[in-house]
Amino acid sequence: MRILVYRATGTGTPALVASTTGTSYTDTGLTPTTSYTYYVTATDTDGNESGASTSVTATTTANNVEVVTVTVPSYTHQPGLTVYL
């Protein structure tokens, strides 16, 4: 199973930013005072992609670029499950 992480900046269109077999993803190099929205999907061994999770939004501060870690529950390994954040 793979976890696909999608990110949108502001109200932009989400783009695939990571594919991992782990249950978390750390996003670095973000722009200060910018809003980012994330959601994840999961793929099974045949490459079928699940429905999207509920999205989460984070906004970086003006002085420090924060690191956003997206964690996926470990029980999402079963085909056909929707991943929720």
Steps between C-alpha positions, in 0.01 A plus 500: 500500500612853426378826648470789254524849650339791315557869577340820379628850565227746596197422285708338227461156347643212708809331360663172598802590716597162644451127477605295799457161658530658845222649707636854514643760267694812596466797269793742504603810309161667541450871436434733797143632554354252254199275544540135394226239473580129512316177440611142452387193313621141518571253224472124524743249347315522166543880489134579573474838675263556792274796544662813639524566871346803659734789432698688764634853468808653659638852466868574550603795714673815376826446687546126488418249235335217684529133421169325443484128571207306354438172684281223363338245734668160483172312444453645150679204341173331403372552144190711464551712813478877488779678685388777739724765655 
